[in-house]
Amino acid sequence: GNHRPTLNELEKHLFVIWPKLKGLKVTHKWSGYICFTLDALPSYGVLPKHGNMYYAAGYSGEGVSMAMAAGPMILDAFEEKKTTLTKSMLFNKKLKYIPFSEPVRGIGFNIGKMVMS
């Protein structure tokens, strides 16, 4: 997540996408793997086997905004509140596993990365 050429390229694209930000000093940068799901939807919930382990997964490239959505949902679940958040289709949504095992899965991931870049 700290590959300087990649981070510099991301910063360059930031100003292409939002030209009004040009000249802004970027003080923090990060990158890394993106957790995609097969349906591109996240899942938030509590592991039924344990009942006290909460999770948020599968942001599909929208980590910052999805993490902001996850907080209130996980809090409501922790407090055992039945709210629109905990009744959401994303709460305890079963994640489908990517078919195949290594090395096929890794090869497919790398092909996907090449196509997207």
Residue frames as a rotation matrix with the C-alpha (Angstrom) as fourth column:
GLY 1
0.543 0.840 0.000 0.00
0.840 -0.543 0.000 0.00
0.000 0.000 -1.000 0.00
ASN 2
0.616 -0.353 -0.704 2.97
0.065 -0.869 0.491 2.40
-0.785 -0.348 -0.512 0.06
HIS 3
-0.045 -0.591 0.805 4.29
0.932 0.264 0.246 2.06
-0.358 0.762 0.540 -3.49
ARG 4
-0.316 -0.159 -0.935 5.31
0.206 -0.974 0.096 5.69
-0.926 -0.163 0.340 -4.20
PRO 5
-0.993 -0.048 -0.107 4.81
-0.089 -0.283 0.955 5.63
-0.076 0.958 0.277 -8.00
THR 6
-0.461 0.886 -0.051 1.28
0.743 0.417 0.524 4.29
0.485 0.204 -0.850 -7.51
LEU 7
0.049 0.469 -0.882 0.46
0.870 -0.454 -0.193 6.86
-0.490 -0.758 -0.430 -4.82
ASN 8
-0.636 -0.341 -0.692 1.79
0.012 -0.901 0.433 9.69
-0.772 0.267 0.577 -7.00
GLU 9
-0.935 0.341 0.098 -0.31
0.151 0.131 0.980 8.46
0.321 0.931 -0.174 -9.93
LEU 10
-0.149 0.916 -0.372 -3.42
0.969 0.211 0.132 8.34
0.199 -0.341 -0.919 -7.70
GLU 11
-0.137 0.039 -0.990 -2.74
0.527 -0.844 -0.106 11.90
-0.839 -0.536 0.095 -6.56
LYS 12
-0.940 -0.243 -0.239 -2.37
-0.077 -0.532 0.843 13.06
-0.332 0.811 0.482 -10.17
HIS 13
-0.674 0.736 0.066 -5.75
0.467 0.355 0.810 11.52
0.573 0.577 -0.583 -11.04
LEU 14
-0.186 0.578 -0.795 -7.35
0.906 -0.212 -0.366 13.17
-0.380 -0.788 -0.484 -8.00
PHE 15
-0.390 -0.049 -0.919 -6.73
0.010 -0.999 0.049 16.56
-0.921 0.010 0.390 -9.59
VAL 16
-0.986 0.142 -0.090 -7.90
-0.084 0.049 0.995 15.36
0.146 0.989 -0.036 -13.01
ILE 17
-0.415 0.878 -0.240 -11.20
0.810 0.477 0.342 14.18
0.414 -0.053 -0.909 -11.54
TRP 18
0.647 0.588 -0.485 -11.62
0.751 -0.600 0.275 17.23
-0.129 -0.542 -0.830 -9.27
PRO 19
-0.015 -0.731 0.682 -9.72
0.765 -0.448 -0.463 20.10
0.644 0.515 0.566 -10.94
LYS 20
0.597 0.287 0.749 -10.93
-0.163 -0.871 0.464 22.62
0.785 -0.399 -0.473 -8.32
LEU 21
0.961 -0.265 -0.076 -8.68
0.157 0.301 0.940 20.82
-0.226 -0.916 0.331 -5.82
LYS 22
0.451 -0.839 0.304 -5.56
0.663 0.087 -0.743 21.58
0.597 0.537 0.596 -7.87
GLY 23
-0.094 -0.601 0.794 -2.91
-0.269 -0.752 -0.601 23.13
0.958 -0.270 -0.091 -5.62
LEU 24
0.764 0.412 0.497 -4.23
-0.596 0.153 0.789 21.37
0.249 -0.898 0.362 -2.52
LYS 25
-0.390 -0.919 0.055 -1.45
-0.846 0.334 -0.416 19.76
0.364 -0.209 -0.908 -0.49
VAL 26
0.643 0.535 -0.547 -2.09
-0.315 0.837 0.448 16.04
0.698 -0.115 0.707 -0.02
THR 27
-0.004 -0.662 0.750 -0.71
-0.979 -0.151 -0.139 15.05
0.205 -0.734 -0.647 3.38
HIS 28
-0.259 -0.018 0.966 -1.87
-0.496 0.860 -0.117 11.44
-0.828 -0.510 -0.232 3.62
LYS 29
0.011 0.224 -0.975 -1.92
-0.961 0.272 0.052 8.74
0.276 0.936 0.218 0.94
TRP 30
-0.378 -0.152 0.913 -2.74
-0.464 0.885 -0.045 5.07
-0.801 -0.441 -0.405 0.95
SER 31
0.053 0.417 -0.907 -3.54
-0.941 0.325 0.094 2.29
0.334 0.849 0.410 -1.42
GLY 32
-0.678 -0.299 0.672 -3.86
-0.541 0.821 -0.180 -1.44
-0.498 -0.486 -0.718 -1.28
TYR 33
-0.940 0.339 0.028 -5.95
0.292 0.765 0.574 -4.38
0.173 0.548 -0.818 -2.28
ILE 34
-0.504 0.858 0.098 -9.64
-0.855 -0.512 0.085 -3.86
0.124 -0.041 0.991 -2.85
CYS 35
-0.843 0.282 0.459 -12.12
0.026 0.873 -0.488 -6.35
-0.538 -0.399 -0.743 -1.43
PHE 36
-0.546 0.663 -0.513 -14.60
-0.804 -0.243 0.543 -7.07
0.235 0.709 0.665 -4.23
THR 37
-0.362 0.526 0.769 -17.61
-0.210 0.758 -0.617 -9.32
-0.908 -0.385 -0.164 -3.92
LEU 38
-0.763 0.060 0.643 -19.21
0.571 0.530 0.627 -11.22
-0.303 0.846 -0.439 -6.78
ASP 39
0.198 0.908 0.368 -22.30
0.969 -0.237 0.065 -8.98
0.146 0.344 -0.927 -6.70
ALA 40
-0.475 -0.546 0.690 -20.29
0.457 -0.823 -0.337 -5.79
0.752 0.156 0.640 -5.87
LEU 41
0.463 0.663 0.588 -22.35
-0.284 -0.517 0.807 -5.28
0.839 -0.541 -0.051 -2.68
PRO 42
-0.611 -0.711 0.349 -20.91
-0.544 0.056 -0.837 -5.17
0.576 -0.701 -0.421 0.83
SER 43
0.326 0.668 -0.669 -22.07
0.302 0.597 0.744 -7.22
0.896 -0.444 -0.007 3.79
TYR 44
-0.499 -0.370 0.783 -22.20
-0.633 -0.461 -0.622 -6.07
0.591 -0.807 -0.004 7.39
GLY 45
0.493 0.816 -0.300 -23.19
-0.341 0.499 0.797 -8.22
0.800 -0.291 0.524 10.30
VAL 46
0.062 -0.389 0.919 -22.43
-0.975 0.174 0.139 -10.45
-0.214 -0.905 -0.368 13.22
LEU 47
-0.597 -0.340 -0.727 -21.04
-0.538 0.842 0.049 -13.96
0.595 0.420 -0.685 12.97
PRO 48
0.398 0.914 0.078 -23.85
-0.676 0.235 0.699 -16.27
0.620 -0.331 0.711 14.11
LYS 49
0.315 -0.325 -0.891 -21.54
0.378 0.905 -0.196 -18.93
0.870 -0.275 0.409 15.51
HIS 50
-0.623 -0.671 -0.402 -20.05
0.659 -0.174 -0.731 -16.51
0.420 -0.721 0.551 18.02
GLY 51
0.408 0.909 -0.080 -22.68
0.845 -0.344 0.409 -13.78
0.344 -0.235 -0.909 18.36
ASN 52
0.753 -0.168 -0.636 -20.09
0.299 -0.774 0.558 -11.22
-0.586 -0.611 -0.533 19.45
MET 53
-0.466 -0.881 0.080 -17.90
0.442 -0.154 0.884 -10.85
-0.767 0.447 0.461 16.36
TYR 54
0.623 0.700 -0.349 -19.03
0.136 -0.537 -0.833 -8.08
-0.770 0.472 -0.430 14.04
TYR 55
-0.406 -0.777 0.481 -17.79
0.639 0.135 0.757 -7.58
-0.653 0.615 0.442 10.51
ALA 56
0.638 0.454 -0.622 -17.96
-0.252 -0.640 -0.726 -5.27
-0.728 0.620 -0.293 7.51
ALA 57
-0.380 -0.789 0.482 -16.63
0.172 0.452 0.875 -6.65
-0.909 0.416 -0.035 4.25
GLY 58
-0.229 0.219 0.948 -16.76
0.920 0.367 0.138 -6.38
-0.318 0.904 -0.285 0.49
TYR 59
0.071 0.248 -0.966 -16.57
0.168 -0.958 -0.233 -2.63
-0.983 -0.146 -0.110 -0.03
SER 60
0.327 0.074 0.942 -15.75
0.887 0.320 -0.333 -3.17
-0.326 0.944 0.039 -3.73
GLY 61
-0.380 -0.660 0.648 -13.56
0.841 -0.538 -0.056 -0.10
0.386 0.524 0.759 -4.06
GLU 62
0.161 0.514 0.843 -15.72
-0.006 -0.853 0.521 2.24
0.987 -0.089 -0.134 -1.98
GLY 63
-0.211 -0.344 -0.915 -13.94
0.753 0.540 -0.376 1.70
0.623 -0.768 0.145 1.34
VAL 64
-0.976 -0.217 0.035 -14.12
0.147 -0.764 -0.628 5.18
0.163 -0.608 0.777 2.82
SER 65
-0.468 0.863 0.189 -17.82
-0.787 -0.504 0.356 5.77
0.403 0.018 0.915 2.20
MET 66
0.228 0.566 -0.792 -18.80
-0.120 0.824 0.554 2.19
0.966 -0.031 0.256 2.99
ALA 67
-0.550 -0.474 -0.687 -16.86
0.637 0.293 -0.712 2.30
0.539 -0.830 0.141 6.27
MET 68
-0.924 0.275 0.264 -18.84
-0.365 -0.840 -0.401 5.39
0.111 -0.467 0.877 7.22
ALA 69
0.010 0.973 -0.230 -22.05
-0.766 0.155 0.623 3.45
0.642 0.169 0.747 6.53
ALA 70
-0.053 -0.088 -0.995 -20.81
0.223 0.970 -0.097 0.40
0.973 -0.227 -0.032 8.43
GLY 71
-0.893 -0.437 0.107 -20.24
0.010 -0.256 -0.967 2.20
0.450 -0.862 0.233 11.74
PRO 72
-0.470 0.775 0.422 -23.86
-0.882 -0.395 -0.257 3.05
-0.033 -0.493 0.869 12.58
MET 73
0.351 0.617 -0.704 -25.06
-0.646 0.704 0.295 -0.33
0.678 0.351 0.646 11.32
ILE 74
-0.245 -0.539 -0.806 -22.58
0.279 0.757 -0.591 -2.27
0.929 -0.369 -0.035 13.47
LEU 75
-0.935 -0.075 0.347 -23.37
-0.276 -0.463 -0.843 -0.05
0.223 -0.883 0.412 16.47
ASP 76
-0.040 0.992 0.120 -27.12
-0.982 -0.062 0.181 -0.73
0.187 -0.111 0.976 16.12
ALA 77
0.382 0.137 -0.914 -26.41
-0.215 0.975 0.057 -4.45
0.899 0.174 0.402 15.88
PHE 78
-0.635 -0.704 -0.317 -24.13
0.200 0.247 -0.948 -4.34
0.746 -0.666 -0.016 18.92
GLU 79
-0.860 0.369 0.353 -26.85
-0.502 -0.490 -0.712 -2.58
-0.090 -0.790 0.607 20.90
GLU 80
-0.823 0.513 0.244 -29.34
0.519 0.854 -0.043 -5.18
-0.231 0.091 -0.969 19.59
LYS 81
-0.326 0.703 -0.632 -31.53
-0.352 -0.711 -0.608 -2.48
-0.877 0.024 0.479 18.05
LYS 82
-0.208 0.377 0.902 -33.92
0.859 0.512 -0.016 -3.41
-0.468 0.772 -0.431 15.27
THR 83
-0.019 0.109 -0.994 -33.52
-0.185 -0.977 -0.104 -0.44
-0.982 0.182 0.039 12.93
THR 84
0.906 0.307 -0.291 -33.75
-0.309 0.010 -0.951 0.15
-0.289 0.952 0.104 9.21
LEU 85
0.117 -0.947 -0.299 -29.98
-0.983 -0.067 -0.173 -0.39
0.144 0.314 -0.938 9.18
THR 86
-0.665 -0.404 0.629 -30.06
-0.567 0.821 -0.072 -3.81
-0.487 -0.404 -0.774 10.82
LYS 87
0.242 0.802 0.547 -33.07
0.050 0.553 -0.832 -4.77
-0.969 0.228 0.094 8.69
SER 88
0.250 -0.233 -0.940 -31.16
-0.877 -0.465 -0.118 -3.79
-0.410 0.854 -0.321 5.54
MET 89
0.987 0.094 -0.127 -30.54
-0.148 0.832 -0.534 -6.43
0.056 0.546 0.836 2.88
LEU 90
0.285 -0.957 -0.056 -26.81
-0.374 -0.058 -0.926 -5.75
0.883 0.285 -0.374 3.43
PHE 91
-0.069 -0.275 0.959 -26.95
-0.998 0.005 -0.070 -6.84
0.014 -0.962 -0.274 7.07
ASN 92
-0.154 -0.156 0.976 -25.85
-0.394 0.915 0.084 -10.46
-0.906 -0.371 -0.203 7.47
LYS 93
0.713 0.319 -0.624 -25.90
-0.684 0.122 -0.719 -10.77
-0.153 0.940 0.306 3.69
LYS 94
0.582 -0.490 0.649 -24.26
0.236 0.866 0.442 -14.02
-0.778 -0.104 0.619 2.76
LEU 95
0.196 -0.626 -0.755 -21.12
-0.854 -0.487 0.182 -13.46
-0.482 0.609 -0.630 0.71
LYS 96
0.992 0.104 0.077 -20.56
-0.045 0.836 -0.547 -15.86
-0.121 0.539 0.833 -2.14
TYR 97
0.211 -0.969 0.127 -17.09
-0.004 0.129 0.992 -17.28
-0.977 -0.210 0.023 -2.39
ILE 98
0.217 -0.261 -0.941 -15.17
-0.953 -0.264 -0.146 -16.77
-0.210 0.928 -0.306 -5.57
PRO 99
0.966 0.226 0.126 -15.14
-0.199 0.961 -0.193 -20.13
-0.165 0.162 0.973 -7.30
PHE 100
0.581 -0.766 -0.275 -12.00
0.195 0.459 -0.867 -22.20
0.790 0.450 0.416 -7.69
SER 101
0.858 -0.419 -0.298 -9.02
0.292 -0.080 0.953 -22.29
-0.423 -0.905 0.054 -5.41
GLU 102
0.402 -0.803 -0.440 -5.45
-0.756 -0.562 0.334 -21.15
-0.516 0.199 -0.833 -5.74
PRO 103
-0.637 -0.606 -0.476 -3.68
0.409 -0.790 0.457 -20.76
-0.653 0.097 0.751 -8.10
VAL 104
-0.378 0.540 0.752 -6.68
0.879 -0.048 0.475 -20.29
0.292 0.840 -0.456 -10.43
ARG 105
0.655 0.664 -0.360 -8.22
0.751 -0.625 0.214 -17.60
-0.083 -0.410 -0.908 -8.20
GLY 106
0.176 -0.692 -0.700 -4.94
0.285 -0.645 0.709 -15.65
-0.942 -0.324 0.084 -8.06
ILE 107
-0.752 -0.413 0.514 -4.46
0.576 -0.033 0.817 -15.84
-0.320 0.910 0.262 -11.82
GLY 108
0.039 0.870 0.492 -8.00
0.923 -0.220 0.317 -14.54
0.384 0.441 -0.811 -12.34
PHE 109
0.662 0.151 -0.734 -7.38
0.566 -0.743 0.357 -11.71
-0.492 -0.652 -0.577 -9.85
ASN 110
-0.285 -0.879 -0.383 -4.19
0.261 -0.455 0.851 -10.67
-0.922 0.143 0.359 -11.65
ILE 111
-0.634 0.165 0.756 -5.91
0.767 0.011 0.641 -10.75
0.098 0.986 -0.133 -15.05
GLY 112
0.471 0.882 -0.017 -8.65
0.862 -0.456 0.219 -8.54
0.185 -0.118 -0.976 -13.63
LYS 113
0.387 -0.431 -0.815 -6.07
0.384 -0.729 0.567 -6.08
-0.838 -0.532 -0.117 -12.30
MET 114
-0.688 -0.698 0.195 -4.38
0.433 -0.179 0.884 -5.89
-0.582 0.693 0.425 -15.70
VAL 115
-0.285 0.680 0.676 -7.69
0.897 -0.059 0.437 -5.28
0.337 0.731 -0.593 -17.46
MET 116
0.684 0.649 -0.333 -8.66
0.729 -0.617 0.297 -2.51
-0.013 -0.446 -0.895 -15.03
SER 117
0.228 -0.653 -0.722 -5.33
0.339 -0.642 0.687 -0.66
-0.913 -0.402 0.075 -15.22
